[in-house]
Every structure is written in structure tokens, then in C-alpha cells.
């Protein structure tokens, strides 16, 4: 019987999603699971939960900036908190949606490239020239990227992803679903792995 | 050189603090650290951060009830979500403050008794009869408990604990401080332990 993949809902402006993106592939591989990467936009989740980014909340802002640096050290990956933060991510997400729709093998490379550009190199991933440059590294044409970003079907799919995330109960990013079991946060990866082992 | 203890700020109505209370003693023992338990009241932290209990937030409510059950299974401890939730905890906290002021060896037993009464047995820990009954199990007199709860010095100390927690940057419960390094959440225990090992 084929097993279902790990579904990962994320926004490219979510630092804990970036951290999760550096860990989930090893976990999935250890348990012979695929990963379904679902790009979405966090704005509607913040609206639904009545929340906002941690770095805009008193006390939590200072803590989370420190926690992000420490969490990155804990996982052994680089992290530089970008400025400005957060930024609009719908264009970067649309490119990913288009790659997924085209069943391009470049989709996961795009995810890592965009996350690294923002959270390691501090590049403005809301700007089209940045996306063009990242695309160039994957031999994607700037004209193609622009066309994808303007494609109504791609836009619709991204909106559908957001609606699907909310239906799945997404209350923050990253949000994982495995066999209908939801996990919120990179800090739930140990519980997610226990689930993959034993469905505890 | 004596090492500083692990400081743990908590509210008796915080379910993740209850979970942390079942884990922190083993961690501290493994690293020859003491624990400074600091009872406080979460209300002022919610006011300062502009937040409220998870179970009162759309989407997060449903998720957190599920996450609490799963987290308890993960740690191998019992959990039954109490009703009503949350409840006022200032009286239970005052008894703990009084025990600590008296340097009573019963202070940690009181912590575990109150947490278990609420999160395992579903007793209303805001009610004085419940506190009297719990006290009885530790041979504490009901009259003594009432006197502690009315003691101005005890009340002042609890208020001072809240102010100290806010100064320490507490943005949610449980909140740990080790060697000036802050950790928020029972899910940060692995990072806290890494800190104790290597101050990474």
C-alpha cells in the first residue's frame, strides 16, 4: 500500500519554515516518505487566528530573534535575520506553483534557493530582479518567470493552496500534515518523526 | 564555582508548564543544576504581548487541544484537559510563595500536587476547598493555607515574581532562564539541555 507524503504548508517569509526546510528531507528519507511542499501566504492565517508575525509582538519580538539564531545553531544551519522583514512572497510562491504544475524537477531547488536568498544572503525575495537572478541559476528564463507570475491559473492555484491550508487547520508556519495528523512548528519535528515511526 | 540554577517561570493554569514540570527535574539532575521554581500569573504577560490563551484563539484552539494530548503521550505523562479552563491561580501560587518564603521542603511537592490536581484529575484549583484538600495531603493546615493566601507579604512577593518575569522577557509559559539565556516553551527543552551541555 503506498504511504501518503508529508504535506508541508509554508510561506517563504517564515523563518521557522526555512529552518524546517533544512530538516524535513532527511526525516522523510529516513521513513521512506515523500514530501508535498505547499506554498501559501500567511496573511490569511494571521487574519483567521487574530495574530501577526512574532517579530511584531512586544516581548515575543526580542525573544524570537534570539530564538531563531539559537535554533539555527541547534540545527547547524546558517541564519541571518533579513531586513526588511517580512516581505511579500506571492511572486516567489507563484513561481513554485508554476514549477509544480509543470511537474518540473526544479521545484525543490527553487524552494531552497529562495529560502537561502532571504534567510542566509538577505536578498529581497519580493523583488522580481531577485527572482530573475535565482531563476537564472536554475536556467529559468526571466520572461518565463514573469509569465508565470501573471498566469491566472497559477494565481488561482496559490489562492487554492491558502484555502486548503486553512481547511487543514493551519494556525502558523510551518504546518505539517501526516496521515491527517497536524503538526505546527519546526519544534514539532521530533513528534512528527515519532508519528512516522509508531503513529503514537 | 557554584553554577546558577535553572529558573522556571510558570503559571499553574498553563498546560505546557505542567508538561515541563514533569521533565525539568530529570534534565536538571543530569547536569547537576538546581531548579528555581518561580510561580507567577500569566495575565500580565498576555496583556504585555497583546495575546491570550491558545485555547481562546481561532484555529489555534483546536490545534492546541490536540497538540497537548499528543505532547503528553510524547513525554509519557497523563493529561486530561480540564474544564473550566483556564482558572484563577493566584491562591495556589500564594501557597507556593509562602512555602518558598518559609524554606519549606514541601514546595516542589506542592507544585506537582497542584498541577496533577488540575491537569490529571480535573479538580478546580481556583477553589479554596481544593487547596485545603491538597494541603491536607502534605499535612498543611487549612487555617495556615488561608492565612498565607491573605498575607500581604506573600501577595507582594507574587506581584514581584510577575514583574521579574516580565523584566526577564517572559512572553509565554513555561519560560526558562539559564545563565541569562531565555527559553520559551516545553518544546525548547532540547535546546535548553544543549545549552547545559555546551553553552552552544
HADDOCK unambig.tbl for C-alpha pairs under 7 A between the chains (distance, minus, plus):
assign (segid A and resid 48 and name CA) (segid B and resid 58 and name CA) 6.66 0.50 0.50
assign (segid A and resid 49 and name CA) (segid B and resid 57 and name CA) 5.95 0.50 0.50
assign (segid A and resid 49 and name CA) (segid B and resid 58 and name CA) 4.93 0.50 0.50
assign (segid A and resid 49 and name CA) (segid B and resid 59 and name CA) 6.12 0.50 0.50
assign (segid A and resid 49 and name CA) (segid B and resid 60 and name CA) 6.94 0.50 0.50
assign (segid A and resid 57 and name CA) (segid B and resid 49 and name CA) 5.97 0.50 0.50
assign (segid A and resid 58 and name CA) (segid B and resid 48 and name CA) 6.67 0.50 0.50
assign (segid A and resid 58 and name CA) (segid B and resid 49 and name CA) 4.93 0.50 0.50
assign (segid A and resid 59 and name CA) (segid B and resid 49 and name CA) 6.11 0.50 0.50
assign (segid A and resid 59 and name CA) (segid B and resid 169 and name CA) 5.84 0.50 0.50
assign (segid A and resid 59 and name CA) (segid B and resid 171 and name CA) 5.54 0.50 0.50
assign (segid A and resid 60 and name CA) (segid B and resid 49 and name CA) 6.94 0.50 0.50
assign (segid A and resid 60 and name CA) (segid B and resid 171 and name CA) 5.51 0.50 0.50
assign (segid A and resid 74 and name CA) (segid B and resid 191 and name CA) 6.87 0.50 0.50
assign (segid A and resid 169 and name CA) (segid B and resid 59 and name CA) 5.82 0.50 0.50
assign (segid A and resid 171 and name CA) (segid B and resid 59 and name CA) 5.54 0.50 0.50
assign (segid A and resid 171 and name CA) (segid B and resid 60 and name CA) 5.51 0.50 0.50
assign (segid A and resid 187 and name CA) (segid B and resid 187 and name CA) 6.03 0.50 0.50
assign (segid A and resid 191 and name CA) (segid B and resid 74 and name CA) 6.87 0.50 0.50
